[in-house]
Amino acid sequence: MTDPLSADPPVDRDFPATTPALTFDSGGATLRGVLHVPAGRGPHPVVVLLHGFPGNERNFDLAQVLRRAGHASLVFHYRGSWGVGGSWSWSHVLQDTAAVVAGLREPGPAAAHRLDPRRLALVGHSLGGFAALMTAAADPSIAAVTSVAGFDFGAVAALCRDDPGLRARCVEAFEGELGPLRGTSGEALVAEMEAAGEEWRLARLAPLLADRPVLLVGTSLDAVTPHEVHHGPVVQAYRAQPVRKLEHHVFATDHSLSDHRVTLARTVLSFLEQYR
């Protein structure tokens, strides 16, 4: 077998690799995605890749590695981002993720693209890590879930309530990332996070993920999701549950894992291959 990080797989002229554009309806908006279909008859396991806020790093490198390893992989944009209709909110991200999962399970797309929706996994980065864990907790049929530098909205909401200065910095930080987004503001995003409160704390999901494979990746040189706030407490809660198929790592890199992309790809692929 070829190494999917360094070599292309054999060409299959009967069942070639393809890269179709797909759309999904969510809340009246049309979400746009790109599906990376592997060569071969299939049906192929499916990985939905969930980008963060606002979506500068979209993890297409992971999508290509996963395809070369035989996993179909989807990258898409949420409502209100990067030209997609509707308005941006954290709640819309969760709704959009659920809508995409449901769309990939429809018989038409699954048959057309040789997908096996019974083997559907989520891999998310930052906000996407939060969405991946929240969506998997709400949907027991999701086979496996990975959070990379996941943003713990419940933990940050509690910190903001206790520290007005931190709250103001969060408003400013969110406001500074709104260029590709529409229909929201830094204040609205912090207020939504505070209103959700403990419902969006990732540690509380442990009982709902106890029997699923879960991969948590933290980043120790990260000012956006410092691992002692966003990673360590979640690992501790999941180990205590226990989440029996938990795997966790902390890499010495920044929030986007800018110098650890190959390490990240190998880690995610190794994790998913155990449960293929």
PyRosetta script that sets phi, psi and omega in degrees:
from pyrosetta import init, pose_from_sequence

init()
pose = pose_from_sequence("MTDPLSADPPVDRDFPATTPALTFDSGGATLRGVLHVPAGRGPHPVVVLLHGFPGNERNFDLAQVLRRAGHASLVFHYRGSWGVGGSWSWSHVLQDTAAVVAGLREPGPAAAHRLDPRRLALVGHSLGGFAALMTAAADPSIAAVTSVAGFDFGAVAALCRDDPGLRARCVEAFEGELGPLRGTSGEALVAEMEAAGEEWRLARLAPLLADRPVLLVGTSLDAVTPHEVHHGPVVQAYRAQPVRKLEHHVFATDHSLSDHRVTLARTVLSFLEQYR")
pose.set_psi(1, 138.0)
pose.set_omega(1, 179.4)
pose.set_phi(2, -74.6)
pose.set_psi(2, 153.6)
pose.set_omega(2, 176.6)
pose.set_phi(3, -79.5)
pose.set_psi(3, 116.7)
pose.set_omega(3, -175.7)
pose.set_phi(4, -67.7)
pose.set_psi(4, -10.8)
pose.set_omega(4, 175.8)
pose.set_phi(5, -89.2)
pose.set_psi(5, -11.3)
pose.set_omega(5, -174.6)
pose.set_phi(6, -135.2)
pose.set_psi(6, -7.3)
pose.set_omega(6, -175.9)
pose.set_phi(7, -148.2)
pose.set_psi(7, 149.2)
pose.set_omega(7, 176.0)
pose.set_phi(8, -78.6)
pose.set_psi(8, 149.2)
pose.set_omega(8, 175.7)
pose.set_phi(9, -76.3)
pose.set_psi(9, 169.3)
pose.set_omega(9, 177.0)
pose.set_phi(10, -61.3)
pose.set_psi(10, 148.5)
pose.set_omega(10, 176.7)
pose.set_phi(11, -74.7)
pose.set_psi(11, 137.5)
pose.set_omega(11, 174.5)
pose.set_phi(12, -118.1)
pose.set_psi(12, 106.3)
pose.set_omega(12, -174.7)
pose.set_phi(13, -75.0)
pose.set_psi(13, -21.8)
pose.set_omega(13, 178.0)
pose.set_phi(14, -81.6)
pose.set_psi(14, -37.1)
pose.set_omega(14, -179.2)
pose.set_phi(15, -132.0)
pose.set_psi(15, 75.1)
pose.set_omega(15, -173.1)
pose.set_phi(16, -75.6)
pose.set_psi(16, 158.7)
pose.set_omega(16, 169.4)
pose.set_phi(17, -66.2)
pose.set_psi(17, 140.9)
pose.set_omega(17, 179.5)
pose.set_phi(18, -139.6)
pose.set_psi(18, 166.4)
pose.set_omega(18, -179.7)
pose.set_phi(19, -136.2)
pose.set_psi(19, 70.1)
pose.set_omega(19, -178.1)
pose.set_phi(20, -76.7)
pose.set_psi(20, 148.9)
pose.set_omega(20, 169.6)
pose.set_phi(21, -84.6)
pose.set_psi(21, 133.9)
pose.set_omega(21, 179.2)
pose.set_phi(22, -122.2)
pose.set_psi(22, 154.5)
pose.set_omega(22, 174.0)
pose.set_phi(23, -126.2)
pose.set_psi(23, 152.9)
pose.set_omega(23, -180.0)
pose.set_phi(24, -139.5)
pose.set_psi(24, 141.1)
pose.set_omega(24, 175.8)
pose.set_phi(25, -90.5)
pose.set_psi(25, 133.4)
pose.set_omega(25, 175.1)
pose.set_phi(26, -148.0)
pose.set_psi(26, 116.0)
pose.set_omega(26, 177.8)
pose.set_phi(27, 59.3)
pose.set_psi(27, 31.5)
pose.set_omega(27, -179.6)
pose.set_phi(28, 84.8)
pose.set_psi(28, -4.1)
pose.set_omega(28, 177.2)
pose.set_phi(29, -102.1)
pose.set_psi(29, 151.6)
pose.set_omega(29, 177.2)
pose.set_phi(30, -99.2)
pose.set_psi(30, 111.8)
pose.set_omega(30, 178.3)
pose.set_phi(31, -84.6)
pose.set_psi(31, 140.9)
pose.set_omega(31, -177.8)
pose.set_phi(32, -113.6)
pose.set_psi(32, 130.7)
pose.set_omega(32, -179.1)
pose.set_phi(33, -136.9)
pose.set_psi(33, 168.2)
pose.set_omega(33, 176.8)
pose.set_phi(34, -125.9)
pose.set_psi(34, 123.5)
pose.set_omega(34, -179.6)
pose.set_phi(35, -102.0)
pose.set_psi(35, 131.3)
pose.set_omega(35, 178.3)
pose.set_phi(36, -104.5)
pose.set_psi(36, 102.6)
pose.set_omega(36, -174.3)
pose.set_phi(37, -95.6)
pose.set_psi(37, 127.9)
pose.set_omega(37, 178.8)
pose.set_phi(38, -73.3)
pose.set_psi(38, 162.4)
pose.set_omega(38, 168.8)
pose.set_phi(39, -69.1)
pose.set_psi(39, 155.5)
pose.set_omega(39, 176.6)
pose.set_phi(40, 112.4)
pose.set_psi(40, 157.3)
pose.set_omega(40, -176.0)
pose.set_phi(41, -62.9)
pose.set_psi(41, -34.9)
pose.set_omega(41, -176.0)
pose.set_phi(42, 74.8)
pose.set_psi(42, -158.6)
pose.set_omega(42, 3.6)
pose.set_phi(43, -72.9)
pose.set_psi(43, 147.6)
pose.set_omega(43, -172.8)
pose.set_phi(44, -98.2)
pose.set_psi(44, 143.4)
pose.set_omega(44, 169.1)
pose.set_phi(45, -61.8)
pose.set_psi(45, 155.5)
pose.set_omega(45, -172.6)
pose.set_phi(46, -122.2)
pose.set_psi(46, 136.0)
pose.set_omega(46, 174.1)
pose.set_phi(47, -122.5)
pose.set_psi(47, 125.8)
pose.set_omega(47, 173.7)
pose.set_phi(48, -97.7)
pose.set_psi(48, 120.9)
pose.set_omega(48, -179.6)
pose.set_phi(49, -97.5)
pose.set_psi(49, 121.7)
pose.set_omega(49, -174.4)
pose.set_phi(50, -108.6)
pose.set_psi(50, 115.4)
pose.set_omega(50, -178.0)
pose.set_phi(51, -82.3)
pose.set_psi(51, 170.3)
pose.set_omega(51, -176.1)
pose.set_phi(52, -93.5)
pose.set_psi(52, -157.4)
pose.set_omega(52, -175.9)
pose.set_phi(53, -105.7)
pose.set_psi(53, 121.6)
pose.set_omega(53, 0.3)
pose.set_phi(54, -91.5)
pose.set_psi(54, -1.8)
pose.set_omega(54, 178.7)
pose.set_phi(55, 117.6)
pose.set_psi(55, 29.3)
pose.set_omega(55, 177.8)
pose.set_phi(56, -68.9)
pose.set_psi(56, -40.6)
pose.set_omega(56, 175.6)
pose.set_phi(57, -98.0)
pose.set_psi(57, 113.6)
pose.set_omega(57, -173.9)
pose.set_phi(58, -109.4)
pose.set_psi(58, 0.9)
pose.set_omega(58, 170.2)
pose.set_phi(59, 66.1)
pose.set_psi(59, 33.1)
pose.set_omega(59, 175.4)
pose.set_phi(60, -66.2)
pose.set_psi(60, -25.6)
pose.set_omega(60, 176.0)
pose.set_phi(61, -63.5)
pose.set_psi(61, -40.7)
pose.set_omega(61, 176.3)
pose.set_phi(62, -65.6)
pose.set_psi(62, -39.7)
pose.set_omega(62, -179.8)
pose.set_phi(63, -58.4)
pose.set_psi(63, -42.6)
pose.set_omega(63, -178.1)
pose.set_phi(64, -70.7)
pose.set_psi(64, -40.5)
pose.set_omega(64, 177.2)
pose.set_phi(65, -61.9)
pose.set_psi(65, -45.4)
pose.set_omega(65, -179.4)
pose.set_phi(66, -62.1)
pose.set_psi(66, -41.3)
pose.set_omega(66, 177.7)
pose.set_phi(67, -60.9)
pose.set_psi(67, -46.3)
pose.set_omega(67, -179.1)
pose.set_phi(68, -61.7)
pose.set_psi(68, -25.5)
pose.set_omega(68, 178.6)
pose.set_phi(69, -88.6)
pose.set_psi(69, -0.5)
pose.set_omega(69, 176.0)
pose.set_phi(70, 100.7)
pose.set_psi(70, 8.3)
pose.set_omega(70, 176.5)
pose.set_phi(71, -100.9)
pose.set_psi(71, 128.7)
pose.set_omega(71, 168.4)
pose.set_phi(72, -70.4)
pose.set_psi(72, 139.2)
pose.set_omega(72, -176.7)
pose.set_phi(73, -135.7)
pose.set_psi(73, 137.2)
pose.set_omega(73, -177.6)
pose.set_phi(74, -117.2)
pose.set_psi(74, 132.4)
pose.set_omega(74, 170.5)
pose.set_phi(75, -116.6)
pose.set_psi(75, 132.5)
pose.set_omega(75, -179.5)
pose.set_phi(76, -145.8)
pose.set_psi(76, 165.5)
pose.set_omega(76, 175.5)
pose.set_phi(77, -105.5)
pose.set_psi(77, 144.8)
pose.set_omega(77, 177.6)
pose.set_phi(78, -79.5)
pose.set_psi(78, 166.9)
pose.set_omega(78, 174.8)
pose.set_phi(79, -52.9)
pose.set_psi(79, 141.0)
pose.set_omega(79, 173.4)
pose.set_phi(80, 73.8)
pose.set_psi(80, 14.7)
pose.set_omega(80, -178.9)
pose.set_phi(81, -130.1)
pose.set_psi(81, 141.9)
pose.set_omega(81, 171.1)
pose.set_phi(82, 52.8)
pose.set_psi(82, 42.9)
pose.set_omega(82, 175.3)
pose.set_phi(83, 88.3)
pose.set_psi(83, -3.5)
pose.set_omega(83, 177.0)
pose.set_phi(84, -77.3)
pose.set_psi(84, 141.8)
pose.set_omega(84, -178.5)
pose.set_phi(85, -66.9)
pose.set_psi(85, 171.6)
pose.set_omega(85, -179.2)
pose.set_phi(86, 86.5)
pose.set_psi(86, -175.6)
pose.set_omega(86, -177.6)
pose.set_phi(87, -115.0)
pose.set_psi(87, 151.7)
pose.set_omega(87, -178.3)
pose.set_phi(88, -84.9)
pose.set_psi(88, 136.1)
pose.set_omega(88, 166.7)
pose.set_phi(89, -159.2)
pose.set_psi(89, 161.5)
pose.set_omega(89, 177.1)
pose.set_phi(90, -62.8)
pose.set_psi(90, -40.9)
pose.set_omega(90, 179.5)
pose.set_phi(91, -63.1)
pose.set_psi(91, -37.6)
pose.set_omega(91, 178.0)
pose.set_phi(92, -65.1)
pose.set_psi(92, -34.8)
pose.set_omega(92, 176.5)
pose.set_phi(93, -59.6)
pose.set_psi(93, -44.7)
pose.set_omega(93, 178.6)
pose.set_phi(94, -64.3)
pose.set_psi(94, -43.5)
pose.set_omega(94, 178.8)
pose.set_phi(95, -64.1)
pose.set_psi(95, -41.1)
pose.set_omega(95, -178.6)
pose.set_phi(96, -66.1)
pose.set_psi(96, -39.5)
pose.set_omega(96, 178.6)
pose.set_phi(97, -62.0)
pose.set_psi(97, -45.1)
pose.set_omega(97, 178.1)
pose.set_phi(98, -62.6)
pose.set_psi(98, -38.3)
pose.set_omega(98, -179.9)
pose.set_phi(99, -66.1)
pose.set_psi(99, -39.3)
pose.set_omega(99, 179.1)
pose.set_phi(100, -67.3)
pose.set_psi(100, -42.5)
pose.set_omega(100, 176.9)
pose.set_phi(101, -58.5)
pose.set_psi(101, -46.5)
pose.set_omega(101, 179.2)
pose.set_phi(102, -62.6)
pose.set_psi(102, -40.0)
pose.set_omega(102, -179.6)
pose.set_phi(103, -64.1)
pose.set_psi(103, -38.8)
pose.set_omega(103, 179.5)
pose.set_phi(104, -69.6)
pose.set_psi(104, -21.4)
pose.set_omega(104, 179.7)
pose.set_phi(105, -86.8)
pose.set_psi(105, -8.2)
pose.set_omega(105, 178.3)
pose.set_phi(106, -62.8)
pose.set_psi(106, 141.3)
pose.set_omega(106, -176.5)
pose.set_phi(107, -57.5)
pose.set_psi(107, -36.7)
pose.set_omega(107, -177.6)
pose.set_phi(108, -62.0)
pose.set_psi(108, -60.0)
pose.set_omega(108, 178.8)
pose.set_phi(109, -60.7)
pose.set_psi(109, -38.6)
pose.set_omega(109, -179.1)
pose.set_phi(110, -62.0)
pose.set_psi(110, -43.7)
pose.set_omega(110, 179.8)
pose.set_phi(111, -71.0)
pose.set_psi(111, -41.5)
pose.set_omega(111, -176.4)
pose.set_phi(112, -63.2)
pose.set_psi(112, -32.3)
pose.set_omega(112, -173.7)
pose.set_phi(113, -115.6)
pose.set_psi(113, 15.4)
pose.set_omega(113, 173.4)
pose.set_phi(114, 58.5)
pose.set_psi(114, 47.8)
pose.set_omega(114, -177.0)
pose.set_phi(115, -101.6)
pose.set_psi(115, 149.5)
pose.set_omega(115, 172.8)
pose.set_phi(116, -112.1)
pose.set_psi(116, 92.7)
pose.set_omega(116, -175.5)
pose.set_phi(117, -67.1)
pose.set_psi(117, -11.7)
pose.set_omega(117, 175.3)
pose.set_phi(118, -72.6)
pose.set_psi(118, -18.4)
pose.set_omega(118, 178.6)
pose.set_phi(119, -115.5)
pose.set_psi(119, 67.3)
pose.set_omega(119, -177.6)
pose.set_phi(120, -111.9)
pose.set_psi(120, 126.0)
pose.set_omega(120, -179.3)
pose.set_phi(121, -121.5)
pose.set_psi(121, 157.4)
pose.set_omega(121, 177.0)
pose.set_phi(122, -116.2)
pose.set_psi(122, 136.2)
pose.set_omega(122, 173.7)
pose.set_phi(123, -130.8)
pose.set_psi(123, 118.5)
pose.set_omega(123, -177.0)
pose.set_phi(124, -128.8)
pose.set_psi(124, 149.6)
pose.set_omega(124, 178.2)
pose.set_phi(125, -116.0)
pose.set_psi(125, 130.2)
pose.set_omega(125, 175.5)
pose.set_phi(126, 60.5)
pose.set_psi(126, -117.7)
pose.set_omega(126, 171.9)
pose.set_phi(127, -52.9)
pose.set_psi(127, -38.9)
pose.set_omega(127, 178.5)
pose.set_phi(128, -63.5)
pose.set_psi(128, -32.5)
pose.set_omega(128, 175.0)
pose.set_phi(129, -65.5)
pose.set_psi(129, -42.9)
pose.set_omega(129, 173.6)
pose.set_phi(130, -57.4)
pose.set_psi(130, -49.5)
pose.set_omega(130, -178.2)
pose.set_phi(131, -63.3)
pose.set_psi(131, -37.7)
pose.set_omega(131, 179.4)
pose.set_phi(132, -62.8)
pose.set_psi(132, -47.8)
pose.set_omega(132, -178.8)
pose.set_phi(133, -67.5)
pose.set_psi(133, -42.4)
pose.set_omega(133, 179.6)
pose.set_phi(134, -63.5)
pose.set_psi(134, -42.6)
pose.set_omega(134, -178.1)
pose.set_phi(135, -68.7)
pose.set_psi(135, -42.8)
pose.set_omega(135, 178.4)
pose.set_phi(136, -63.9)
pose.set_psi(136, -38.9)
pose.set_omega(136, 178.9)
pose.set_phi(137, -62.6)
pose.set_psi(137, -34.1)
pose.set_omega(137, -179.2)
pose.set_phi(138, -84.1)
pose.set_psi(138, -12.7)
pose.set_omega(138, -174.4)
pose.set_phi(139, -132.1)
pose.set_psi(139, 94.3)
pose.set_omega(139, -176.4)
pose.set_phi(140, -63.0)
pose.set_psi(140, -14.4)
pose.set_omega(140, -178.7)
pose.set_phi(141, -82.9)
pose.set_psi(141, -7.4)
pose.set_omega(141, 174.5)
pose.set_phi(142, -70.3)
pose.set_psi(142, 127.6)
pose.set_omega(142, -167.1)
pose.set_phi(143, -75.2)
pose.set_psi(143, -35.8)
pose.set_omega(143, -176.4)
pose.set_phi(144, -160.1)
pose.set_psi(144, 158.1)
pose.set_omega(144, -176.4)
pose.set_phi(145, -144.8)
pose.set_psi(145, 140.7)
pose.set_omega(145, 177.8)
pose.set_phi(146, -128.0)
pose.set_psi(146, 133.1)
pose.set_omega(146, 172.7)
pose.set_phi(147, -119.5)
pose.set_psi(147, 124.0)
pose.set_omega(147, -179.9)
pose.set_phi(148, -112.7)
pose.set_psi(148, 117.2)
pose.set_omega(148, -177.0)
pose.set_phi(149, 49.5)
pose.set_psi(149, 45.2)
pose.set_omega(149, -175.8)
pose.set_phi(150, -63.5)
pose.set_psi(150, 140.2)
pose.set_omega(150, -179.7)
pose.set_phi(151, -91.7)
pose.set_psi(151, 119.3)
pose.set_omega(151, -178.3)
pose.set_phi(152, -91.0)
pose.set_psi(152, 92.6)
pose.set_omega(152, -175.5)
pose.set_phi(153, -63.2)
pose.set_psi(153, -37.0)
pose.set_omega(153, 179.3)
pose.set_phi(154, -64.9)
pose.set_psi(154, -41.0)
pose.set_omega(154, 178.9)
pose.set_phi(155, -65.7)
pose.set_psi(155, -42.0)
pose.set_omega(155, -179.0)
pose.set_phi(156, -70.3)
pose.set_psi(156, -35.8)
pose.set_omega(156, 177.1)
pose.set_phi(157, -59.1)
pose.set_psi(157, -43.2)
pose.set_omega(157, 179.1)
pose.set_phi(158, -64.5)
pose.set_psi(158, -40.9)
pose.set_omega(158, 178.7)
pose.set_phi(159, -65.2)
pose.set_psi(159, -38.7)
pose.set_omega(159, 179.3)
pose.set_phi(160, -65.7)
pose.set_psi(160, -38.1)
pose.set_omega(160, 178.7)
pose.set_phi(161, -63.0)
pose.set_psi(161, -32.5)
pose.set_omega(161, -176.9)
pose.set_phi(162, -89.1)
pose.set_psi(162, -13.3)
pose.set_omega(162, -172.1)
pose.set_phi(163, -140.3)
pose.set_psi(163, 95.7)
pose.set_omega(163, -179.9)
pose.set_phi(164, -58.4)
pose.set_psi(164, -32.1)
pose.set_omega(164, 178.2)
pose.set_phi(165, -65.4)
pose.set_psi(165, -42.4)
pose.set_omega(165, 176.4)
pose.set_phi(166, -64.1)
pose.set_psi(166, -39.9)
pose.set_omega(166, 179.0)
pose.set_phi(167, -59.9)
pose.set_psi(167, -44.0)
pose.set_omega(167, 179.6)
pose.set_phi(168, -63.2)
pose.set_psi(168, -37.7)
pose.set_omega(168, 178.6)
pose.set_phi(169, -68.2)
pose.set_psi(169, -35.5)
pose.set_omega(169, 176.6)
pose.set_phi(170, -65.3)
pose.set_psi(170, -43.3)
pose.set_omega(170, 177.1)
pose.set_phi(171, -58.0)
pose.set_psi(171, -46.1)
pose.set_omega(171, -178.9)
pose.set_phi(172, -64.5)
pose.set_psi(172, -42.2)
pose.set_omega(172, -178.6)
pose.set_phi(173, -65.2)
pose.set_psi(173, -44.6)
pose.set_omega(173, 178.1)
pose.set_phi(174, -63.9)
pose.set_psi(174, -41.3)
pose.set_omega(174, -179.3)
pose.set_phi(175, -60.1)
pose.set_psi(175, -35.2)
pose.set_omega(175, -177.5)
pose.set_phi(176, -73.1)
pose.set_psi(176, -8.1)
pose.set_omega(176, -177.6)
pose.set_phi(177, -110.2)
pose.set_psi(177, 13.3)
pose.set_omega(177, -170.3)
pose.set_phi(178, -85.5)
pose.set_psi(178, 1.6)
pose.set_omega(178, -175.8)
pose.set_phi(179, -50.6)
pose.set_psi(179, -50.4)
pose.set_omega(179, -179.0)
pose.set_phi(180, -88.6)
pose.set_psi(180, 8.3)
pose.set_omega(180, -176.4)
pose.set_phi(181, -112.9)
pose.set_psi(181, 163.8)
pose.set_omega(181, 177.5)
pose.set_phi(182, -144.9)
pose.set_psi(182, 154.0)
pose.set_omega(182, 172.9)
pose.set_phi(183, 84.7)
pose.set_psi(183, 18.6)
pose.set_omega(183, -179.6)
pose.set_phi(184, -150.3)
pose.set_psi(184, -176.9)
pose.set_omega(184, 178.6)
pose.set_phi(185, -151.6)
pose.set_psi(185, 165.6)
pose.set_omega(185, 176.8)
pose.set_phi(186, -59.2)
pose.set_psi(186, -43.0)
pose.set_omega(186, 179.2)
pose.set_phi(187, -63.6)
pose.set_psi(187, -42.9)
pose.set_omega(187, -179.9)
pose.set_phi(188, -63.0)
pose.set_psi(188, -38.3)
pose.set_omega(188, -178.2)
pose.set_phi(189, -70.2)
pose.set_psi(189, -39.4)
pose.set_omega(189, 176.8)
pose.set_phi(190, -67.8)
pose.set_psi(190, -41.4)
pose.set_omega(190, 179.5)
pose.set_phi(191, -62.4)
pose.set_psi(191, -40.1)
pose.set_omega(191, 178.4)
pose.set_phi(192, -64.6)
pose.set_psi(192, -41.9)
pose.set_omega(192, 177.8)
pose.set_phi(193, -61.7)
pose.set_psi(193, -43.6)
pose.set_omega(193, 179.4)
pose.set_phi(194, -66.0)
pose.set_psi(194, -38.4)
pose.set_omega(194, -179.4)
pose.set_phi(195, -65.1)
pose.set_psi(195, -37.0)
pose.set_omega(195, 178.4)
pose.set_phi(196, -71.9)
pose.set_psi(196, -38.3)
pose.set_omega(196, 174.7)
pose.set_phi(197, 53.6)
pose.set_psi(197, -127.7)
pose.set_omega(197, -174.0)
pose.set_phi(198, -65.2)
pose.set_psi(198, -22.0)
pose.set_omega(198, 177.3)
pose.set_phi(199, -61.4)
pose.set_psi(199, -22.9)
pose.set_omega(199, -179.1)
pose.set_phi(200, -107.1)
pose.set_psi(200, 19.2)
pose.set_omega(200, 175.0)
pose.set_phi(201, -85.0)
pose.set_psi(201, 124.4)
pose.set_omega(201, -171.8)
pose.set_phi(202, -68.1)
pose.set_psi(202, -29.2)
pose.set_omega(202, -179.2)
pose.set_phi(203, -61.5)
pose.set_psi(203, -31.8)
pose.set_omega(203, -176.2)
pose.set_phi(204, -70.5)
pose.set_psi(204, -11.2)
pose.set_omega(204, -179.5)
pose.set_phi(205, -79.7)
pose.set_psi(205, -7.8)
pose.set_omega(205, -173.6)
pose.set_phi(206, -51.6)
pose.set_psi(206, -47.1)
pose.set_omega(206, -179.0)
pose.set_phi(207, -62.7)
pose.set_psi(207, -29.7)
pose.set_omega(207, -177.8)
pose.set_phi(208, -80.2)
pose.set_psi(208, -13.4)
pose.set_omega(208, -179.2)
pose.set_phi(209, -113.8)
pose.set_psi(209, 8.6)
pose.set_omega(209, -169.9)
pose.set_phi(210, -58.5)
pose.set_psi(210, -31.0)
pose.set_omega(210, -175.7)
pose.set_phi(211, -106.6)
pose.set_psi(211, 8.6)
pose.set_omega(211, -178.1)
pose.set_phi(212, -107.6)
pose.set_psi(212, 150.4)
pose.set_omega(212, 170.7)
pose.set_phi(213, -68.1)
pose.set_psi(213, 126.8)
pose.set_omega(213, -178.5)
pose.set_phi(214, -131.0)
pose.set_psi(214, 127.9)
pose.set_omega(214, 174.3)
pose.set_phi(215, -114.7)
pose.set_psi(215, 125.0)
pose.set_omega(215, 176.4)
pose.set_phi(216, -117.3)
pose.set_psi(216, 124.0)
pose.set_omega(216, 178.2)
pose.set_phi(217, -116.1)
pose.set_psi(217, 121.3)
pose.set_omega(217, 175.5)
pose.set_phi(218, -104.2)
pose.set_psi(218, 166.3)
pose.set_omega(218, -176.8)
pose.set_phi(219, -134.3)
pose.set_psi(219, 122.1)
pose.set_omega(219, -170.6)
pose.set_phi(220, -89.2)
pose.set_psi(220, -8.4)
pose.set_omega(220, 178.1)
pose.set_phi(221, -113.7)
pose.set_psi(221, 42.7)
pose.set_omega(221, -164.7)
pose.set_phi(222, -122.1)
pose.set_psi(222, 114.9)
pose.set_omega(222, 177.1)
pose.set_phi(223, -84.5)
pose.set_psi(223, -13.7)
pose.set_omega(223, -177.9)
pose.set_phi(224, -84.5)
pose.set_psi(224, -49.8)
pose.set_omega(224, 176.9)
pose.set_phi(225, -126.1)
pose.set_psi(225, 72.3)
pose.set_omega(225, 179.4)
pose.set_phi(226, -54.7)
pose.set_psi(226, 133.5)
pose.set_omega(226, -168.2)
pose.set_phi(227, -65.9)
pose.set_psi(227, -25.5)
pose.set_omega(227, 179.9)
pose.set_phi(228, -71.1)
pose.set_psi(228, -18.4)
pose.set_omega(228, 176.7)
pose.set_phi(229, -99.5)
pose.set_psi(229, -45.1)
pose.set_omega(229, -168.0)
pose.set_phi(230, -100.7)
pose.set_psi(230, -18.7)
pose.set_omega(230, -175.3)
pose.set_phi(231, -115.0)
pose.set_psi(231, -56.8)
pose.set_omega(231, -174.9)
pose.set_phi(232, -54.2)
pose.set_psi(232, -50.3)
pose.set_omega(232, 179.7)
pose.set_phi(233, -62.5)
pose.set_psi(233, -32.7)
pose.set_omega(233, 179.1)
pose.set_phi(234, -69.9)
pose.set_psi(234, -44.8)
pose.set_omega(234, 176.3)
pose.set_phi(235, -57.9)
pose.set_psi(235, -45.6)
pose.set_omega(235, -179.0)
pose.set_phi(236, -59.4)
pose.set_psi(236, -44.9)
pose.set_omega(236, -179.8)
pose.set_phi(237, -65.6)
pose.set_psi(237, -39.6)
pose.set_omega(237, -177.5)
pose.set_phi(238, -72.8)
pose.set_psi(238, -34.6)
pose.set_omega(238, 176.0)
pose.set_phi(239, -67.7)
pose.set_psi(239, -36.1)
pose.set_omega(239, -178.2)
pose.set_phi(240, -72.0)
pose.set_psi(240, -27.3)
pose.set_omega(240, -174.2)
pose.set_phi(241, -53.6)
pose.set_psi(241, -58.4)
pose.set_omega(241, -1.8)
pose.set_phi(242, -92.8)
pose.set_psi(242, 155.2)
pose.set_omega(242, 163.4)
pose.set_phi(243, -85.6)
pose.set_psi(243, 106.1)
pose.set_omega(243, -164.1)
pose.set_phi(244, -69.0)
pose.set_psi(244, -26.6)
pose.set_omega(244, -178.9)
pose.set_phi(245, -110.0)
pose.set_psi(245, 41.2)
pose.set_omega(245, -179.9)
pose.set_phi(246, -83.5)
pose.set_psi(246, 134.0)
pose.set_omega(246, 169.1)
pose.set_phi(247, -126.2)
pose.set_psi(247, 137.2)
pose.set_omega(247, -178.5)
pose.set_phi(248, -145.3)
pose.set_psi(248, 147.7)
pose.set_omega(248, -179.1)
pose.set_phi(249, -143.8)
pose.set_psi(249, 154.8)
pose.set_omega(249, 166.6)
pose.set_phi(250, -125.8)
pose.set_psi(250, 120.8)
pose.set_omega(250, 179.4)
pose.set_phi(251, -104.1)
pose.set_psi(251, 142.6)
pose.set_omega(251, 179.9)
pose.set_phi(252, -82.2)
pose.set_psi(252, 80.7)
pose.set_omega(252, -176.8)
pose.set_phi(253, -155.1)
pose.set_psi(253, 177.4)
pose.set_omega(253, -176.4)
pose.set_phi(254, -86.2)
pose.set_psi(254, -174.6)
pose.set_omega(254, -173.1)
pose.set_phi(255, -63.2)
pose.set_psi(255, -35.8)
pose.set_omega(255, -179.7)
pose.set_phi(256, -88.4)
pose.set_psi(256, 3.8)
pose.set_omega(256, -175.1)
pose.set_phi(257, 51.5)
pose.set_psi(257, 46.9)
pose.set_omega(257, -170.2)
pose.set_phi(258, -61.0)
pose.set_psi(258, -33.9)
pose.set_omega(258, -179.8)
pose.set_phi(259, -110.9)
pose.set_psi(259, 19.0)
pose.set_omega(259, 179.5)
pose.set_phi(260, -131.5)
pose.set_psi(260, 29.4)
pose.set_omega(260, -174.8)
pose.set_phi(261, -69.3)
pose.set_psi(261, -37.3)
pose.set_omega(261, 178.0)
pose.set_phi(262, -69.9)
pose.set_psi(262, -42.6)
pose.set_omega(262, 176.2)
pose.set_phi(263, -59.4)
pose.set_psi(263, -43.1)
pose.set_omega(263, 178.4)
pose.set_phi(264, -61.7)
pose.set_psi(264, -46.7)
pose.set_omega(264, -178.8)
pose.set_phi(265, -60.9)
pose.set_psi(265, -44.4)
pose.set_omega(265, 179.7)
pose.set_phi(266, -63.2)
pose.set_psi(266, -40.4)
pose.set_omega(266, -178.2)
pose.set_phi(267, -65.9)
pose.set_psi(267, -47.4)
pose.set_omega(267, -179.6)
pose.set_phi(268, -64.6)
pose.set_psi(268, -44.8)
pose.set_omega(268, -178.3)
pose.set_phi(269, -64.8)
pose.set_psi(269, -44.3)
pose.set_omega(269, 179.0)
pose.set_phi(270, -59.7)
pose.set_psi(270, -41.6)
pose.set_omega(270, 178.1)
pose.set_phi(271, -62.6)
pose.set_psi(271, -49.6)
pose.set_omega(271, -176.9)
pose.set_phi(272, -67.1)
pose.set_psi(272, -34.8)
pose.set_omega(272, -178.1)
pose.set_phi(273, -65.2)
pose.set_psi(273, -25.2)
pose.set_omega(273, 178.3)
pose.set_phi(274, -64.9)
pose.set_psi(274, -26.9)
pose.set_omega(274, -171.2)
pose.set_phi(275, -118.8)
pose.set_psi(275, 18.7)
pose.set_omega(275, -176.4)
pose.set_phi(276, -66.6)
pose.dump_pdb("model.pdb")
